[in-house]
Amino acid sequence: MNFVQCNLGAGVRLHMCETDKFKSLTCKMFIQQDLQTQTATSTALIPFLVRRGSQEFPSTLQIARELEYLYAADFSSDILKIGERQILEFYFQMVDATLLPQGEQQLERGLRTFWDIATNPAGSSQAFVEDYFIQEKHSLKQELEGLMNEKRAYALNRATALMCAQEPFGIYKYGDLDTLGKLENSQVFEHFQSLWAHYPLDIFLVGTNLDVVANLFGQLVEKRAEIQKLKLPKRIQVVEPRFVEETTEMQQTILILGYRTNCSYLDEDYYPLLVGNGILGGFPHSKLFMNVREKASLAYYVGSSIEGSKGLLTINAGINGENQERTLQIIQEQLRAIQQGDISGDELEQTKRGLISAMTSMNDYPGGIIDRNLMGIIHGEMRSIDQVIEAIRQVHKEDVVRAMEKVVLDTTYVLRAPRQEGDSHGTN
C-alpha cells in the first residue's frame, strides 16, 4: 500500500493511502523542526498541553465526550526524535464514515474536532491556560527526573549525550530540566504558534474516500508564508574512541557501544547496513545473541540497532559487572567477523527474511503504514514498501562487508554499581 502525495500550500504535504482494509480513517500530522537546545523543551510540552483542552472543548472531559460522540474516536499527541529532527506528532482515528449514519456530517465533525484540538488550544490569544501549563510543566519535570530510574533508557540517553555532546543529536527529545525551569507560558505558546505557521507539516491519511477527506483538510489548513528550511545531520569523523564509566546503585552493568556508520538513508549502502546490523545484533540468530548471550552466557540481553538518519549503530547489553572486559572483547569480535566477511549463507538469508517480514507486518495496522514513511519525509525521498523489499532482497554478502567496513567505534559507555576494593578496572 503506497501513498499519493499532493500539496495543500507552502510547506504542507498531504499523503493519501486509499484502502478499505481497516474500516477506519487514520490521520497523523507531523511538524518537523531542527533539534535545538533552546526549543526542545518548549516543543516537548506542547503535546501534553494540547491534550488538556481546545477552544471548542476546553477540558479533557469535554474532549473525551466529543470523541465518544464520534463513535469512540481516538486522539493522541507526542514527540518523536529522528536523526537531528524533533517532530511533533498528532494522531486521530475514527470509524470509516461510510459505515456511519449521517457519515458525511460525522466525518466533517471528526476532522474539525481533530484540527481544533491540535491547532487551537484552550487559553487566551497569547498563552495556554495557566493551570494547565503549571501542571504539565510539573509532569515533564517528573518525567525528566524519573529517567534515572529506568536504568536502560538512562544509559542509552547518557551514552548518546556523551557521544554527540557537540551535535544536536545529543539533545534528549523531551529537553532538559534547566531549560524547563526557566520556561514561561507565553514563551511556549509563541513557539507553538511558530511551529504551525512556519515549519514543514506532513498530513498522512489511511482509509477510504480520501478525496473527500483531502478536500476537508484543504479547507482547514490556513495559508502560510515563509517556511523554515531544515538541516540534515553532518557526519563526524572519529578521532579516537572514548571510554566512559559511571556508577550508580544498580544490580546489572549496562554496556553501550556507539559507532559511526558513515552511512545514512540516502546512501547506496543503507540497506546493506540494515542487513549488516541484523546479522550483528538485530535478531535471535544474530552473532551478538548467539555468541555473547547463548554460547558465552555473558549477557542478560544484547542487541544492536541502527539510527539511519544520523548514521549511528548502537550495541546495548546488560551483563554481570565482573564480566565487563570479556564481554566487550567478544562483542567487538562479532563486528570484526562481519567486516572480514565471516557471514554464512543462512545468516544472510535469515536476516533478509526477518527484515522483509518486519517491513510487511507494518502493513497490518494503519499507524505502521504511516510510520514507515517518516524517514522518507525527513530526507525528501519517499520509498514504497515494494522498493524497500526489493532493495533488501538485492543485498549480497560483499555489500554487507562493504557497508560494515565503514563502521567505526566512537564511544563505549558503562553504567555499573560502584566497584568494590580489589575489582579490576577495564579499559577499552
C-alpha positions in Angstrom: 0.0 0.0 0.0 1.5 3.2 -1.2 0.8 6.9 -0.7 -0.2 9.5 -3.3 1.1 13.0 -2.4 -0.3 16.5 -3.1 0.5 19.9 -1.7 -2.0 21.9 0.3 0.1 25.1 0.5 3.5 26.3 1.4 5.3 23.6 3.4 2.1 21.4 3.7 2.1 18.0 2.1 -0.8 15.6 2.1 -0.1 11.9 1.8 -3.0 9.5 1.0 -3.2 5.8 1.1 -6.6 4.6 -0.2 -7.7 1.3 1.4 -10.8 -0.4 2.9 -8.7 -2.9 4.8 -9.2 -1.3 8.3 -12.8 0.0 8.4 -11.4 3.2 9.8 -9.9 6.6 8.9 -6.5 7.2 10.4 -4.8 10.6 10.3 -1.3 11.6 11.5 0.2 15.0 11.3 3.9 15.7 11.7 5.5 19.0 12.2 9.3 18.9 11.8 12.0 21.2 13.3 15.7 21.0 13.8 16.7 19.8 17.3 17.9 22.8 19.3 18.6 23.2 23.0 16.6 26.4 23.1 13.4 25.0 21.7 13.5 21.2 22.5 11.9 21.6 25.9 9.2 24.0 24.7 8.3 21.6 22.0 8.2 18.7 24.4 5.5 20.5 26.5 3.2 21.1 23.5 1.7 17.5 23.1 0.7 17.4 26.8 -0.8 20.9 26.7 -3.0 20.4 23.6 -4.5 17.2 25.2 -5.8 19.3 28.1 -8.3 21.3 26.0 -9.1 23.4 23.0 -11.1 26.5 22.3 -14.1 24.3 21.3 -13.5 21.7 24.0 -11.7 23.4 26.8 -11.1 20.4 29.1 -10.1 16.8 28.9 -13.6 15.8 29.9 -15.2 17.7 27.0 -12.6 16.3 24.6 -13.4 12.8 25.8 -17.1 13.4 25.5 -16.7 14.6 21.9 -14.5 11.7 20.9 -17.1 9.3 22.5 -19.9 11.0 20.5 -17.7 10.3 17.3 -18.2 6.6 17.9 -15.2 6.2 20.2 -12.7 8.2 18.0 -9.2 8.5 19.3 -6.8 11.4 19.7 -3.2 11.5 20.9 0.0 13.6 20.6 3.6 13.0 21.3 7.2 13.9 20.4 9.5 11.9 18.1 13.2 12.3 17.6 14.6 11.1 14.2 18.2 12.0 13.4 18.6 15.6 14.3 14.9 16.5 13.9 12.4 16.9 16.7 8.9 16.0 15.4 5.6 17.0 16.9 3.1 14.2 16.2 -0.8 14.4 16.3 -2.9 11.3 15.8 -6.6 10.8 15.1 -8.6 7.8 14.3 -12.4 7.3 13.7 -14.7 4.7 12.2 -14.9 4.9 8.4 -17.6 7.4 7.8 -19.2 5.3 5.1 -20.2 2.9 7.8 -21.9 5.5 10.0 -25.3 7.1 9.9 -25.0 10.6 8.6 -21.5 9.7 7.6 -20.5 12.8 5.8 -21.5 15.1 8.7 -19.7 12.8 11.1 -16.6 12.9 9.0 -16.6 16.7 8.8 -17.2 16.9 12.6 -14.4 14.5 13.3 -11.8 16.3 11.2 -12.8 19.7 12.6 -12.5 18.3 16.1 -9.1 16.9 15.4 -7.9 20.2 13.9 -9.3 22.2 16.8 -7.6 20.1 19.4 -4.3 20.1 17.5 -4.2 23.7 16.5 -6.4 25.8 18.8 -5.5 25.1 22.4 -7.6 26.4 25.4 -6.4 29.7 26.8 -6.1 33.2 25.6 -4.6 34.5 22.3 -1.2 34.8 24.0 -1.0 31.8 26.4 -2.2 28.4 27.4 -4.5 28.0 30.4 -2.1 28.8 33.2 -3.2 26.0 35.5 -2.6 23.5 32.6 0.8 25.0 31.9 1.9 24.7 35.6 0.6 21.1 35.8 2.2 19.9 32.6 5.4 21.6 33.3 5.5 19.7 36.7 4.7 16.4 34.9 7.5 16.9 32.4 9.8 17.7 35.3 8.9 14.4 36.9 9.4 12.6 33.6 12.9 14.1 33.2 13.9 13.4 36.8 12.5 9.9 36.6 14.7 8.9 33.7 17.4 7.8 36.1 15.0 5.2 37.5 14.8 3.5 34.1 18.5 2.4 34.0 18.5 1.0 30.5 16.8 4.1 29.0 19.0 6.4 31.1 22.2 4.6 30.0 21.3 4.8 26.3 20.4 8.5 26.6 23.5 9.3 28.6 25.7 7.5 26.1 24.1 9.4 23.2 24.6 12.7 25.1 28.3 12.0 25.6 28.9 10.7 22.1 27.1 13.6 20.4 27.9 16.3 23.0 28.7 18.9 20.3 25.9 17.8 18.0 22.1 18.3 18.0 21.6 14.5 18.2 22.9 14.7 21.8 19.8 16.6 22.9 17.1 14.5 24.6 13.7 14.5 22.8 11.9 15.9 25.9 14.5 18.6 26.6 16.3 19.3 29.8 15.5 20.3 33.4 17.5 23.6 33.3 15.6 24.9 30.4 12.3 23.7 31.7 12.7 25.6 34.9 13.0 28.9 33.0 10.2 28.4 30.6 7.2 30.9 30.7 3.7 30.1 29.4 3.7 32.9 26.8 7.1 31.7 25.5 5.9 28.2 24.9 2.7 29.4 23.3 4.6 31.7 20.9 6.7 28.7 19.9 3.6 26.6 19.4 2.2 29.3 17.0 5.5 29.5 15.2 5.6 25.7 14.6 2.2 25.7 13.0 2.9 28.8 10.9 6.5 28.3 9.7 7.6 24.6 9.8 7.1 21.7 7.4 3.8 19.9 8.0 3.0 16.5 6.7 -0.5 15.0 6.9 -1.0 11.3 6.4 -4.3 9.6 5.7 -5.2 5.9 5.6 -8.8 4.9 4.7 -11.5 5.3 2.1 -13.0 8.3 0.2 -9.8 10.2 0.8 -10.6 12.8 -1.9 -13.4 14.0 0.4 -11.1 14.0 3.4 -8.4 15.9 1.4 -11.0 18.5 0.4 -11.9 19.0 4.1 -8.3 19.3 5.1 -7.8 21.8 2.3 -10.5 24.0 4.0 -8.9 23.7 7.4 -5.2 24.4 6.6 -4.5 28.1 6.8 -2.3 29.9 4.3 1.3 30.1 5.3 4.1 32.4 4.2 7.8 31.7 4.7 8.7 28.1 5.7 11.8 27.2 7.7 14.5 25.3 5.8 15.7 22.4 7.9 19.1 20.8 8.0 20.3 17.2 7.6 22.9 15.8 10.0 26.6 16.4 9.3 29.0 13.4 9.5 31.6 13.5 12.2 34.9 11.6 11.9 36.1 9.7 14.9 39.5 10.9 16.1 40.0 8.4 18.9 37.4 6.1 20.6 36.3 7.2 24.0 35.6 5.1 27.1 33.3 6.5 29.8 32.3 4.6 33.0 29.8 5.9 35.5 28.4 4.4 38.7 25.0 4.3 40.4 23.2 1.9 42.7 22.1 -1.0 40.5 22.3 -4.7 40.0 23.3 -5.2 36.4 26.0 -3.5 34.5 24.9 -1.8 31.2 27.2 -1.6 28.2 26.5 0.8 25.4 28.8 0.9 22.4 28.2 3.7 19.9 29.5 3.5 16.4 29.6 6.0 13.5 28.4 4.1 10.4 29.4 6.8 7.8 26.2 5.8 6.0 22.6 7.1 6.2 19.2 6.8 4.5 20.2 8.5 1.2 23.4 6.4 0.7 23.5 3.4 -1.6 24.9 1.2 1.3 21.9 2.0 3.5 20.1 -1.3 3.0 23.4 -3.4 3.2 24.0 -1.6 6.5 20.5 -2.6 7.7 21.2 -6.2 6.8 24.7 -6.0 8.5 23.1 -4.7 11.7 20.6 -7.6 11.6 23.4 -10.1 11.3 25.3 -8.4 14.1 22.5 -8.0 16.7 19.1 -7.4 15.3 17.6 -10.9 15.6 17.7 -14.0 17.8 20.0 -15.7 15.2 22.4 -12.7 15.2 26.1 -13.0 16.1 25.8 -11.0 19.3 22.8 -13.0 20.6 24.4 -16.4 19.7 28.0 -15.7 20.8 27.6 -13.3 23.8 24.3 -14.5 25.3 23.9 -18.1 24.3 27.4 -19.5 24.0 29.3 -17.4 26.5 26.4 -16.7 28.8 27.8 -13.2 29.4 24.7 -11.1 28.9 21.1 -10.9 30.2 20.2 -9.2 27.0 22.3 -7.9 24.0 21.4 -6.5 20.6 22.2 -3.7 18.2 20.2 -1.1 16.4 20.6 1.5 13.6 19.7 5.2 13.6 19.5 5.6 9.9 19.1 9.4 9.7 22.1 10.3 11.9 24.0 7.2 10.8 24.7 5.6 14.1 24.9 1.9 15.2 24.4 1.2 18.9 25.1 -2.0 20.8 23.3 -2.4 24.1 24.0 -5.2 26.6 23.1 -5.9 30.2 25.7 -8.0 32.0 27.2 -9.0 35.3 29.9 -6.4 36.1 32.6 -9.0 36.7 32.4 -10.0 33.0 32.8 -6.5 31.6 36.2 -6.9 29.8 35.4 -10.3 28.4 32.0 -9.2 27.2 33.5 -6.1 25.4 36.1 -8.3 23.8 33.5 -10.8 22.4 31.2 -8.0 21.3 33.9 -6.4 19.3 35.0 -9.7 17.8 31.5 -10.1 16.3 31.7 -6.8 14.4 35.2 -7.6 13.2 34.0 -11.0 11.9 31.3 -9.4 9.7 33.9 -6.8 8.5 36.2 -9.7 7.5 33.4 -11.5 5.6 32.6 -14.2 8.2 28.9 -14.3 7.2 27.2 -17.6 6.4 24.5 -18.0 3.8 22.0 -18.9 6.4 22.8 -15.7 8.5 22.4 -13.5 5.4 19.1 -15.1 4.2 17.6 -15.4 7.7 18.3 -11.7 8.3 16.9 -10.6 4.9 13.7 -12.6 5.6 13.5 -11.1 9.1 13.8 -7.5 7.8 11.3 -8.1 5.0 8.8 -9.8 7.4 9.1 -6.8 9.8 8.5 -4.4 6.9 5.5 -6.2 5.6 4.0 -6.6 9.0 3.8 -2.8 9.3 1.0 -3.1 6.7 -1.1 -4.9 9.3 -2.1 -1.6 11.1 -2.6 1.9 9.7 -0.2 3.6 12.1 2.6 1.3 10.8 1.8 2.1 7.2 2.3 5.8 8.0 5.3 5.5 10.3 7.4 3.6 7.8 7.4 6.8 5.8 8.9 9.0 8.4 12.5 8.6 7.1 11.2 9.5 3.7 9.6 12.8 4.7 12.7 13.8 6.6 15.1 13.1 3.7 12.7 14.1 0.9 12.7 10.7 -0.7 9.6 8.5 -0.2 10.1 4.8 -0.9 7.3 2.3 -1.4 7.3 -0.9 0.6 7.9 -2.8 -2.7 11.0 -0.7 -3.3 12.3 -1.3 0.2 11.7 -5.1 0.0 13.4 -5.3 -3.4 16.4 -3.3 -2.1 16.8 -5.7 0.8 16.5 -8.8 -1.5 19.3 -7.4 -3.7 21.8 -7.2 -0.8 24.7 -9.6 -1.2 27.4 -10.7 1.3 30.0 -8.4 -0.3 27.6 -5.4 0.0 27.2 -6.1 3.8 31.0 -6.3 4.2 31.5 -3.0 2.3 28.9 -1.2 4.4 30.1 -2.7 7.7 33.7 -1.8 7.0 32.8 1.8 7.3 31.5 1.3 10.9 33.9 2.9 13.4 33.7 2.8 17.2 33.2 6.2 18.8 32.1 5.8 22.4 32.0 2.9 24.9 29.8 3.8 27.9 29.5 1.7 31.0 26.9 2.2 33.8 27.5 0.0 36.8 27.4 -0.3 40.5 30.4 1.2 42.4 33.4 -1.0 42.3 34.4 -2.9 45.4 38.0 -2.9 46.6 40.1 -5.3 44.5 37.9 -5.1 41.4 39.8 -4.7 38.1 39.3 -1.5 36.1 38.9 -2.4 32.5 39.7 -0.1 29.6 38.8 -0.1 26.0 
